[in-house]
Amino acid sequence: MASTPHDTEDLLRQIESLQEEKRQLVSIVSHDIKSPLNRLYALVQLMQLVGDNLTQEQKDYLEKMHIVVADGLDMIRNLVDYRNIENNRIELFPEDLNMQSIIQQTVKNFSGIASKKGITLLVDSENIKLHTDRQCLQRAVDTVLSNALKFSFEGKKIWIKANPSKPGTATITIRDEALGFKPDELPHVFEKFRKFSARPTGGESSTGLGLFIAKSMIEKIGGSISCVNEEGVGATFNIDVPTSVA
């Protein structure tokens, strides 16, 4: 039996209703859940700063709480960014930057987590001048480093390097000693909601969105990202960034 215009209208209304429910759920996650997690994160940090009289066991529990809450906030941030990417809501505000400030901020953002996991960050960054969107570039670099930390074991190293690669382009390289990807996984590294055989080493969660977000953010400013992989040895991510974006 052929569908009627009335049936089509009902179906469209159902689709619109589902889309609105999806938007509301993401809004709840990004605001109503994020706020108490932010307060808890701040409280844990405060307890760590003034916790000289705590036992080592209590300090260990606080460190675990720190990682768990940071992991939850990262998941929320990924969901919010995913929504903005899908709805084309990423606006660019280019400004004059230097590469070292981006790398230094990334290391500052993740030095605590690296220390808690016993992972060494080795940095070699040239002072390259850029005119681009800070938020997109910072988010992409943060995401790739966060991913490397998440899948690295204790005692390993991560190298972060930035240098000019060709006229008008700078390259940020992040190399880890994690397990890497299986050969059949490599073509799908930047797909959304993709999860792979390697699992986070510290019990962290994974939405399968991180590398998709990094790729989307870099492409938004006219750059590109690629992965060179050796299974069981580690992965190297090369982020090519135009030094100027309109």
N, C-alpha and C positions, 0 to 999 in steps of 0.2 A: 504494500500500500504506500502510495506516494505521500510525503510529508506535506502538510499545509503551511501557509504563511504563519498561522497561529502557533503551530508546532515549532517553527523556526524561531519565532519571537520568544517562546518559552525557553528554548535552548540557549539563546543569547543572554536572556536574563539570568539563567542558572550559571552561565560562564562568568558573567559580570559579578554575580554574587560571590562565586568562588574566588575570583581575583581580589575582590574587596576583603574577603576573609583573610586571604594570604597577606595583603598589605597590613591589615590590622594585627595579625600575628607577628609579623616582622617588626612592627612598631612597638608592640609589647616587649619583644625581646630586646630591642635596641634602647628602650628607655626604662620601662618598669623593672626589668631584670638587671640591666646594666648598672643602674644607680646603687642598689644595695651591694652589688659586687665591688663597685668602686669604693664604697665606704669600708667594706671589709678589707680590701686591699690596702687602703690607707692605714687601717687599724693594725694590720699585721706588720706593715713597715714601721709604724710607731713603736710597737712592742719590740721589734728587733733593735731599734735604735736605743731604747732605754732598758733593754733586758739584761743588764750586766749581772743581776742577781739570779738569773735563770740557770737551771741545770743544763748540761749539755743535751740531755734527752729532750727537754722542753724547747731548746733552741733548734734541735733537729726537726721537731714537730712544726715549729714556726716556718722553717725553711720549706717543708713539704706543703704547708698551707699556702705559702707565697707562690710556689710553682702552680698549685692547683687553681688558685684564684686568677693568676695571670693567664693561665690556660683558658679558663672560662671567658675572661674578657677578650682574649684573642679570637675565640670562636664567635662571639657576638660581633666583634669588629668585622670579621670575614663575612658574616651574613648581611650586615649593613652595607658593606662595600659591594657585595654581590648584587644586592637589590639596586643600588645606585648605578652599577655598570649595566645591568639588564634594562634599566629604565632610562639609560643615557643621561644620567644626572651628574656626571663628573664634569665640573667646570674647570677650565684652565686659567691660572693667574700667573703668567710668566714673570720672573724677577731675576735680577742678577745674583748669582750664587757662586760659591766655589766648592769643588768636589770634596775637599777635605772636611768642610763643615757637615756635609751629608754623611760621610763615612764616620766621622767622630760622633755624630748624633746616634747613628745606628749602633756603634760599639757601646755607647753610653746606655742605650735602651736595653741592650741584651747582656751587658757584662755581668750583671747579678745572676742571671740564669746560667750563663756559661760557667761562672765560678761555682755555683751550687752543683752543677753536673760535672765539675772537674775538667772542663774543656778549655783549651787555650786558644785565644783569638790572636792571630798574627796579622798585623796591618801594614800595608805599604801603599800609601796614597799620594799622588802628586797633586799640587795645588792648581787644578784645572779650572779655568773660568767658564761658567755656564750662564745661559739665559733660558730658563725653563721653569716649569711648575714644580715648586718644592714638594708639595704634598704628594703628587703622583710619584715622583722620583724616590722620595723618602719611603713611601709606603711599599714600593716595589723592592727596594734594597732590604728594608726591614723584613719583609715577608720571606725573601730567599734565605736570609741569615737565620730567621726563626725556624724555617723548615730544616736547615742544616743542623741546627742545635737539637731540634726535636728528634732527629734520627741518628744522632751521633752518640757513641758510647763514652763512658767516663775515661779520661786520660787522653782523648784524641785531640787533634788540632783542626782549626778552620782558618784558612787563609783568605784575607780580604784585600784585594789589590785594585787600584784605579790608576789608569794611565791613558794618554792619547793613543788612539789606535790607527786613525787615518785623519786626514784633514776634515775638520768639522764634526768629529766624532770622538767621544771618550768611551772607554770600556771599563766596566766594573766586573771583576772576576771574583767569585766566591767558590772556593774549593773545600770540600770536606773529606773526611776519612770514614764516612758512614758506609752502609752496605751497598749503596747504589741501587740501580734498577735492573731488572731482568731485561734481556734484549727485546722481548716482545712488549715490554711495558714502555720503552723509551718513546715510541711515537705518540703515546697518549699522556705524556708527562704534564702538559699544560691544559688538559681537558678538565672541565668542571666536574666536581663530585667524584673524581677518580681516586681510588685507593689502591695501593700497591702491596706487594708481598712483604716489604720491610715495614716493621711496626715501630712506633715511637718508643724510645729506649727508657723513658722516665715515667711511663704510664700516662703521657699526655694524650689529649683527644686530637682527632683529625677530622675535619669536615670535608677534605678533598677539594678545598677551594683555594688554598694558599697560592699555588703556582699559577692557577688560572687568573687570580687577581693580579699577581705580579706582572704577568704577560699583558693583561688588559691595561694596566696603569702605564706600562712602558710604551705600548703601542699608542696610547692616547697622546703622548708627547712626541710621537714620531720615531720612537726607537724600536729595538727588537731584543729578544732574549732567546738564548739557545742553551742546550745542555750537552756536555760531553761526559760520557758515563763509562765506568769500568766496574762491572758487577763484583761485589765483594770487596772493592777497594775504595770506591767513593765516586762522587759526581762533582763536576765543575760547571757552574752556571756563568755564562758570559752575557752581561747586560750592556748593549750598545746604546749610547745616549747621544743624540745630536746636541752639540754645544749651544745651539740656539734654536728656539721654537717660536713660531709666530704667535 
